[in-house]
Amino acid sequence: MPIFEYKCRDCGTKFEKIVASSQTEVVCKKCESPRVEQLLSVFAVAGSSRAAAKAEEGPCGACGAARRGMCQGM
């Protein structure tokens, strides 16, 4: 089920709501007004690529030490 962002036109509160279908009535979480507008949401993905992870590795590829043999706590 998608999560949508809304803003109440009466009190200005911004909130998120999981919406099961387009038939679901959305009301403000603060003042319970049905006068809400759906905001434009940005899709985001968390994580990193293997290339980015490789750039952060140290010379031996195990930690982030500047030189081989300088690993701390490994």
PDB file as gemmi writes it, atoms N, CA and C in Angstrom:
CRYST1    1.000    1.000    1.000  90.00  90.00  90.00 P 1                      
ATOM      1  N   MET A   1       0.836  -1.170   0.000  1.00  0.00           N  
ATOM      2  CA  MET A   1       0.000   0.000   0.000  1.00  0.00           C  
ATOM      3  C   MET A   1       0.888   1.243   0.000  1.00  0.00           C  
ATOM      4  N   PRO A   2       0.560   2.199  -0.814  1.00  0.00           N  
ATOM      5  CA  PRO A   2       1.393   3.403  -0.886  1.00  0.00           C  
ATOM      6  C   PRO A   2       1.159   4.360   0.277  1.00  0.00           C  
ATOM      7  N   ILE A   3       2.183   5.130   0.586  1.00  0.00           N  
ATOM      8  CA  ILE A   3       2.095   6.177   1.595  1.00  0.00           C  
ATOM      9  C   ILE A   3       2.031   7.505   0.846  1.00  0.00           C  
ATOM     10  N   PHE A   4       1.038   8.315   1.164  1.00  0.00           N  
ATOM     11  CA  PHE A   4       0.890   9.620   0.534  1.00  0.00           C  
ATOM     12  C   PHE A   4       1.075  10.711   1.568  1.00  0.00           C  
ATOM     13  N   GLU A   5       1.546  11.871   1.110  1.00  0.00           N  
ATOM     14  CA  GLU A   5       1.699  13.038   1.972  1.00  0.00           C  
ATOM     15  C   GLU A   5       0.546  13.993   1.694  1.00  0.00           C  
ATOM     16  N   TYR A   6       0.025  14.587   2.754  1.00  0.00           N  
ATOM     17  CA  TYR A   6      -1.110  15.503   2.646  1.00  0.00           C  
ATOM     18  C   TYR A   6      -0.844  16.756   3.461  1.00  0.00           C  
ATOM     19  N   LYS A   7      -1.577  17.832   3.125  1.00  0.00           N  
ATOM     20  CA  LYS A   7      -1.569  19.065   3.895  1.00  0.00           C  
ATOM     21  C   LYS A   7      -3.009  19.496   4.091  1.00  0.00           C  
ATOM     22  N   CYS A   8      -3.350  19.811   5.338  1.00  0.00           N  
ATOM     23  CA  CYS A   8      -4.695  20.258   5.661  1.00  0.00           C  
ATOM     24  C   CYS A   8      -4.874  21.700   5.197  1.00  0.00           C  
ATOM     25  N   ARG A   9      -5.951  21.973   4.487  1.00  0.00           N  
ATOM     26  CA  ARG A   9      -6.230  23.326   4.002  1.00  0.00           C  
ATOM     27  C   ARG A   9      -6.793  24.209   5.110  1.00  0.00           C  
ATOM     28  N   ASP A  10      -7.252  23.602   6.198  1.00  0.00           N  
ATOM     29  CA  ASP A  10      -7.824  24.389   7.292  1.00  0.00           C  
ATOM     30  C   ASP A  10      -6.772  24.786   8.336  1.00  0.00           C  
ATOM     31  N   CYS A  11      -5.988  23.831   8.817  1.00  0.00           N  
ATOM     32  CA  CYS A  11      -5.037  24.146   9.893  1.00  0.00           C  
ATOM     33  C   CYS A  11      -3.575  24.135   9.438  1.00  0.00           C  
ATOM     34  N   GLY A  12      -3.294  23.654   8.213  1.00  0.00           N  
ATOM     35  CA  GLY A  12      -1.932  23.670   7.684  1.00  0.00           C  
ATOM     36  C   GLY A  12      -1.061  22.501   8.088  1.00  0.00           C  
ATOM     37  N   THR A  13      -1.597  21.555   8.840  1.00  0.00           N  
ATOM     38  CA  THR A  13      -0.828  20.395   9.281  1.00  0.00           C  
ATOM     39  C   THR A  13      -0.445  19.526   8.089  1.00  0.00           C  
ATOM     40  N   LYS A  14       0.832  19.101   8.053  1.00  0.00           N  
ATOM     41  CA  LYS A  14       1.298  18.156   7.030  1.00  0.00           C  
ATOM     42  C   LYS A  14       1.388  16.789   7.689  1.00  0.00           C  
ATOM     43  N   PHE A  15       0.944  15.751   6.969  1.00  0.00           N  
ATOM     44  CA  PHE A  15       0.965  14.402   7.529  1.00  0.00           C  
ATOM     45  C   PHE A  15       1.034  13.379   6.416  1.00  0.00           C  
ATOM     46  N   GLU A  16       1.374  12.151   6.782  1.00  0.00           N  
ATOM     47  CA  GLU A  16       1.423  11.020   5.857  1.00  0.00           C  
ATOM     48  C   GLU A  16       0.324  10.043   6.215  1.00  0.00           C  
ATOM     49  N   LYS A  17      -0.155   9.326   5.211  1.00  0.00           N  
ATOM     50  CA  LYS A  17      -1.196   8.333   5.457  1.00  0.00           C  
ATOM     51  C   LYS A  17      -1.019   7.177   4.485  1.00  0.00           C  
ATOM     52  N   ILE A  18      -1.140   5.961   4.986  1.00  0.00           N  
ATOM     53  CA  ILE A  18      -1.149   4.778   4.130  1.00  0.00           C  
ATOM     54  C   ILE A  18      -2.555   4.665   3.562  1.00  0.00           C  
ATOM     55  N   VAL A  19      -2.649   4.624   2.239  1.00  0.00           N  
ATOM     56  CA  VAL A  19      -3.949   4.620   1.583  1.00  0.00           C  
ATOM     57  C   VAL A  19      -4.130   3.303   0.838  1.00  0.00           C  
ATOM     58  N   ALA A  20      -5.185   2.574   1.205  1.00  0.00           N  
ATOM     59  CA  ALA A  20      -5.442   1.265   0.607  1.00  0.00           C  
ATOM     60  C   ALA A  20      -6.000   1.383  -0.814  1.00  0.00           C  
ATOM     61  N   SER A  21      -6.819   2.402  -1.073  1.00  0.00           N  
ATOM     62  CA  SER A  21      -7.392   2.582  -2.410  1.00  0.00           C  
ATOM     63  C   SER A  21      -7.784   4.037  -2.609  1.00  0.00           C  
ATOM     64  N   SER A  22      -8.142   4.377  -3.838  1.00  0.00           N  
ATOM     65  CA  SER A  22      -8.536   5.757  -4.127  1.00  0.00           C  
ATOM     66  C   SER A  22      -9.877   6.102  -3.479  1.00  0.00           C  
ATOM     67  N   GLN A  23     -10.593   5.116  -2.982  1.00  0.00           N  
ATOM     68  CA  GLN A  23     -11.879   5.326  -2.335  1.00  0.00           C  
ATOM     69  C   GLN A  23     -11.736   5.683  -0.848  1.00  0.00           C  
ATOM     70  N   THR A  24     -10.516   5.601  -0.302  1.00  0.00           N  
ATOM     71  CA  THR A  24     -10.278   5.887   1.104  1.00  0.00           C  
ATOM     72  C   THR A  24     -10.421   7.379   1.372  1.00  0.00           C  
ATOM     73  N   GLU A  25     -11.239   7.739   2.361  1.00  0.00           N  
ATOM     74  CA  GLU A  25     -11.401   9.140   2.738  1.00  0.00           C  
ATOM     75  C   GLU A  25     -10.242   9.537   3.638  1.00  0.00           C  
ATOM     76  N   VAL A  26      -9.620  10.659   3.332  1.00  0.00           N  
ATOM     77  CA  VAL A  26      -8.494  11.146   4.119  1.00  0.00           C  
ATOM     78  C   VAL A  26      -8.932  12.398   4.859  1.00  0.00           C  
ATOM     79  N   VAL A  27      -8.702  12.402   6.169  1.00  0.00           N  
ATOM     80  CA  VAL A  27      -9.010  13.573   6.995  1.00  0.00           C  
ATOM     81  C   VAL A  27      -7.747  13.965   7.751  1.00  0.00           C  
ATOM     82  N   CYS A  28      -7.674  15.234   8.145  1.00  0.00           N  
ATOM     83  CA  CYS A  28      -6.531  15.766   8.877  1.00  0.00           C  
ATOM     84  C   CYS A  28      -6.381  15.044  10.222  1.00  0.00           C  
ATOM     85  N   LYS A  29      -5.144  14.691  10.557  1.00  0.00           N  
ATOM     86  CA  LYS A  29      -4.886  14.015  11.825  1.00  0.00           C  
ATOM     87  C   LYS A  29      -5.061  14.944  13.023  1.00  0.00           C  
ATOM     88  N   LYS A  30      -4.904  16.257  12.806  1.00  0.00           N  
ATOM     89  CA  LYS A  30      -4.988  17.201  13.921  1.00  0.00           C  
ATOM     90  C   LYS A  30      -6.414  17.713  14.142  1.00  0.00           C  
ATOM     91  N   CYS A  31      -7.054  18.231  13.071  1.00  0.00           N  
ATOM     92  CA  CYS A  31      -8.370  18.852  13.249  1.00  0.00           C  
ATOM     93  C   CYS A  31      -9.520  18.043  12.638  1.00  0.00           C  
ATOM     94  N   GLU A  32      -9.182  16.915  12.014  1.00  0.00           N  
ATOM     95  CA  GLU A  32     -10.154  16.003  11.400  1.00  0.00           C  
ATOM     96  C   GLU A  32     -10.947  16.618  10.243  1.00  0.00           C  
ATOM     97  N   SER A  33     -10.406  17.658   9.640  1.00  0.00           N  
ATOM     98  CA  SER A  33     -11.053  18.281   8.486  1.00  0.00           C  
ATOM     99  C   SER A  33     -10.858  17.402   7.249  1.00  0.00           C  
ATOM    100  N   PRO A  34     -11.881  17.278   6.415  1.00  0.00           N  
ATOM    101  CA  PRO A  34     -11.732  16.521   5.165  1.00  0.00           C  
ATOM    102  C   PRO A  34     -11.108  17.367   4.052  1.00  0.00           C  
ATOM    103  N   ARG A  35     -10.838  18.657   4.349  1.00  0.00           N  
ATOM    104  CA  ARG A  35     -10.254  19.552   3.341  1.00  0.00           C  
ATOM    105  C   ARG A  35      -8.731  19.398   3.335  1.00  0.00           C  
ATOM    106  N   VAL A  36      -8.254  18.335   2.704  1.00  0.00           N  
ATOM    107  CA  VAL A  36      -6.818  18.067   2.605  1.00  0.00           C  
ATOM    108  C   VAL A  36      -6.421  18.009   1.140  1.00  0.00           C  
ATOM    109  N   GLU A  37      -5.162  18.358   0.885  1.00  0.00           N  
ATOM    110  CA  GLU A  37      -4.640  18.251  -0.468  1.00  0.00           C  
ATOM    111  C   GLU A  37      -3.460  17.298  -0.462  1.00  0.00           C  
ATOM    112  N   GLN A  38      -3.374  16.484  -1.499  1.00  0.00           N  
ATOM    113  CA  GLN A  38      -2.267  15.548  -1.612  1.00  0.00           C  
ATOM    114  C   GLN A  38      -1.061  16.314  -2.138  1.00  0.00           C  
ATOM    115  N   LEU A  39       0.080  16.138  -1.471  1.00  0.00           N  
ATOM    116  CA  LEU A  39       1.304  16.819  -1.870  1.00  0.00           C  
ATOM    117  C   LEU A  39       2.102  15.958  -2.832  1.00  0.00           C  
ATOM    118  N   LEU A  40       2.952  16.591  -3.594  1.00  0.00           N  
ATOM    119  CA  LEU A  40       3.821  15.880  -4.514  1.00  0.00           C  
ATOM    120  C   LEU A  40       4.933  15.235  -3.714  1.00  0.00           C  
ATOM    121  N   SER A  41       5.045  13.940  -3.781  1.00  0.00           N  
ATOM    122  CA  SER A  41       6.063  13.209  -3.037  1.00  0.00           C  
ATOM    123  C   SER A  41       7.206  12.834  -3.958  1.00  0.00           C  
ATOM    124  N   VAL A  42       8.382  12.696  -3.378  1.00  0.00           N  
ATOM    125  CA  VAL A  42       9.560  12.306  -4.131  1.00  0.00           C  
ATOM    126  C   VAL A  42       9.891  10.866  -3.775  1.00  0.00           C  
ATOM    127  N   PHE A  43      10.125  10.060  -4.778  1.00  0.00           N  
ATOM    128  CA  PHE A  43      10.495   8.668  -4.574  1.00  0.00           C  
ATOM    129  C   PHE A  43      11.955   8.613  -4.159  1.00  0.00           C  
ATOM    130  N   ALA A  44      12.269   7.862  -3.123  1.00  0.00           N  
ATOM    131  CA  ALA A  44      13.649   7.751  -2.647  1.00  0.00           C  
ATOM    132  C   ALA A  44      13.996   6.295  -2.391  1.00  0.00           C  
ATOM    133  N   VAL A  45      15.248   5.966  -2.652  1.00  0.00           N  
ATOM    134  CA  VAL A  45      15.746   4.621  -2.405  1.00  0.00           C  
ATOM    135  C   VAL A  45      16.973   4.742  -1.527  1.00  0.00           C  
ATOM    136  N   ALA A  46      17.005   4.002  -0.442  1.00  0.00           N  
ATOM    137  CA  ALA A  46      18.160   4.015   0.444  1.00  0.00           C  
ATOM    138  C   ALA A  46      19.122   2.909   0.040  1.00  0.00           C  
ATOM    139  N   GLY A  47      20.375   3.154   0.256  1.00  0.00           N  
ATOM    140  CA  GLY A  47      21.372   2.149  -0.055  1.00  0.00           C  
ATOM    141  C   GLY A  47      22.506   2.761  -0.853  1.00  0.00           C  
ATOM    142  N   SER A  48      23.445   1.949  -1.235  1.00  0.00           N  
ATOM    143  CA  SER A  48      24.559   2.445  -2.027  1.00  0.00           C  
ATOM    144  C   SER A  48      24.951   1.408  -3.056  1.00  0.00           C  
ATOM    145  N   SER A  49      25.620   1.877  -4.060  1.00  0.00           N  
ATOM    146  CA  SER A  49      26.087   0.961  -5.098  1.00  0.00           C  
ATOM    147  C   SER A  49      27.399   0.323  -4.657  1.00  0.00           C  
ATOM    148  N   ARG A  50      27.783  -0.743  -5.286  1.00  0.00           N  
ATOM    149  CA  ARG A  50      29.040  -1.412  -4.952  1.00  0.00           C  
ATOM    150  C   ARG A  50      30.226  -0.502  -5.267  1.00  0.00           C  
ATOM    151  N   ALA A  51      30.126   0.302  -6.316  1.00  0.00           N  
ATOM    152  CA  ALA A  51      31.210   1.218  -6.672  1.00  0.00           C  
ATOM    153  C   ALA A  51      31.415   2.260  -5.585  1.00  0.00           C  
ATOM    154  N   ALA A  52      30.337   2.786  -5.011  1.00  0.00           N  
ATOM    155  CA  ALA A  52      30.451   3.767  -3.938  1.00  0.00           C  
ATOM    156  C   ALA A  52      31.052   3.121  -2.703  1.00  0.00           C  
ATOM    157  N   ALA A  53      30.659   1.902  -2.394  1.00  0.00           N  
ATOM    158  CA  ALA A  53      31.197   1.195  -1.241  1.00  0.00           C  
ATOM    159  C   ALA A  53      32.686   0.911  -1.437  1.00  0.00           C  
ATOM    160  N   LYS A  54      33.075   0.558  -2.647  1.00  0.00           N  
ATOM    161  CA  LYS A  54      34.472   0.263  -2.958  1.00  0.00           C  
ATOM    162  C   LYS A  54      35.346   1.496  -2.755  1.00  0.00           C  
ATOM    163  N   ALA A  55      34.821   2.683  -3.092  1.00  0.00           N  
ATOM    164  CA  ALA A  55      35.572   3.921  -2.947  1.00  0.00           C  
ATOM    165  C   ALA A  55      35.862   4.231  -1.488  1.00  0.00           C  
ATOM    166  N   GLU A  56      35.049   3.738  -0.564  1.00  0.00           N  
ATOM    167  CA  GLU A  56      35.245   4.003   0.861  1.00  0.00           C  
ATOM    168  C   GLU A  56      36.152   2.982   1.533  1.00  0.00           C  
ATOM    169  N   GLU A  57      36.487   1.912   0.863  1.00  0.00           N  
ATOM    170  CA  GLU A  57      37.311   0.870   1.458  1.00  0.00           C  
ATOM    171  C   GLU A  57      38.768   1.294   1.502  1.00  0.00           C  
ATOM    172  N   GLY A  58      39.505   0.739   2.442  1.00  0.00           N  
ATOM    173  CA  GLY A  58      40.932   1.015   2.545  1.00  0.00           C  
ATOM    174  C   GLY A  58      41.725   0.201   1.524  1.00  0.00           C  
ATOM    175  N   PRO A  59      43.040   0.265   1.588  1.00  0.00           N  
ATOM    176  CA  PRO A  59      43.884  -0.405   0.603  1.00  0.00           C  
ATOM    177  C   PRO A  59      43.749  -1.926   0.601  1.00  0.00           C  
ATOM    178  N   CYS A  60      43.417  -2.529   1.724  1.00  0.00           N  
ATOM    179  CA  CYS A  60      43.255  -3.979   1.733  1.00  0.00           C  
ATOM    180  C   CYS A  60      41.797  -4.374   1.484  1.00  0.00           C  
ATOM    181  N   GLY A  61      40.899  -3.377   1.452  1.00  0.00           N  
ATOM    182  CA  GLY A  61      39.494  -3.642   1.148  1.00  0.00           C  
ATOM    183  C   GLY A  61      38.658  -4.100   2.329  1.00  0.00           C  
ATOM    184  N   ALA A  62      39.225  -4.062   3.553  1.00  0.00           N  
ATOM    185  CA  ALA A  62      38.486  -4.564   4.706  1.00  0.00           C  
ATOM    186  C   ALA A  62      37.910  -3.476   5.601  1.00  0.00           C  
ATOM    187  N   CYS A  63      38.544  -2.322   5.651  1.00  0.00           N  
ATOM    188  CA  CYS A  63      38.036  -1.255   6.508  1.00  0.00           C  
ATOM    189  C   CYS A  63      38.190   0.077   5.796  1.00  0.00           C  
ATOM    190  N   GLY A  64      38.495   1.121   6.478  1.00  0.00           N  
ATOM    191  CA  GLY A  64      38.691   2.412   5.848  1.00  0.00           C  
ATOM    192  C   GLY A  64      40.037   3.013   6.211  1.00  0.00           C  
ATOM    193  N   ALA A  65      40.965   2.184   6.696  1.00  0.00           N  
ATOM    194  CA  ALA A  65      42.275   2.680   7.126  1.00  0.00           C  
ATOM    195  C   ALA A  65      43.050   3.251   5.947  1.00  0.00           C  
ATOM    196  N   ALA A  66      43.882   4.240   6.238  1.00  0.00           N  
ATOM    197  CA  ALA A  66      44.672   4.893   5.191  1.00  0.00           C  
ATOM    198  C   ALA A  66      45.737   3.986   4.602  1.00  0.00           C  
ATOM    199  N   ARG A  67      46.318   3.119   5.441  1.00  0.00           N  
ATOM    200  CA  ARG A  67      47.362   2.205   4.944  1.00  0.00           C  
ATOM    201  C   ARG A  67      47.142   0.815   5.496  1.00  0.00           C  
ATOM    202  N   ARG A  68      47.650  -0.165   4.802  1.00  0.00           N  
ATOM    203  CA  ARG A  68      47.595  -1.545   5.218  1.00  0.00           C  
ATOM    204  C   ARG A  68      48.229  -1.704   6.596  1.00  0.00           C  
ATOM    205  N   GLY A  69      47.588  -2.416   7.505  1.00  0.00           N  
ATOM    206  CA  GLY A  69      48.106  -2.654   8.839  1.00  0.00           C  
ATOM    207  C   GLY A  69      47.631  -1.622   9.881  1.00  0.00           C  
ATOM    208  N   MET A  70      46.855  -0.615   9.442  1.00  0.00           N  
ATOM    209  CA  MET A  70      46.395   0.413  10.371  1.00  0.00           C  
ATOM    210  C   MET A  70      44.959   0.167  10.840  1.00  0.00           C  
ATOM    211  N   CYS A  71      44.418  -0.995  10.571  1.00  0.00           N  
ATOM    212  CA  CYS A  71      43.026  -1.300  10.966  1.00  0.00           C  
ATOM    213  C   CYS A  71      42.895  -1.239  12.478  1.00  0.00           C  
ATOM    214  N   GLN A  72      41.815  -0.615  12.942  1.00  0.00           N  
ATOM    215  CA  GLN A  72      41.527  -0.502  14.356  1.00  0.00           C  
ATOM    216  C   GLN A  72      40.347  -1.393  14.703  1.00  0.00           C  
ATOM    217  N   GLY A  73      40.471  -2.236  15.689  1.00  0.00           N  
ATOM    218  CA  GLY A  73      39.369  -3.049  16.187  1.00  0.00           C  
ATOM    219  C   GLY A  73      38.924  -4.158  15.250  1.00  0.00           C  
ATOM    220  N   MET A  74      39.744  -4.587  14.362  1.00  0.00           N  
ATOM    221  CA  MET A  74      39.358  -5.667  13.444  1.00  0.00           C  
ATOM    222  C   MET A  74      40.140  -6.897  13.747  1.00  0.00           C  
TER     223      MET A  74                                                      
END                                                                             
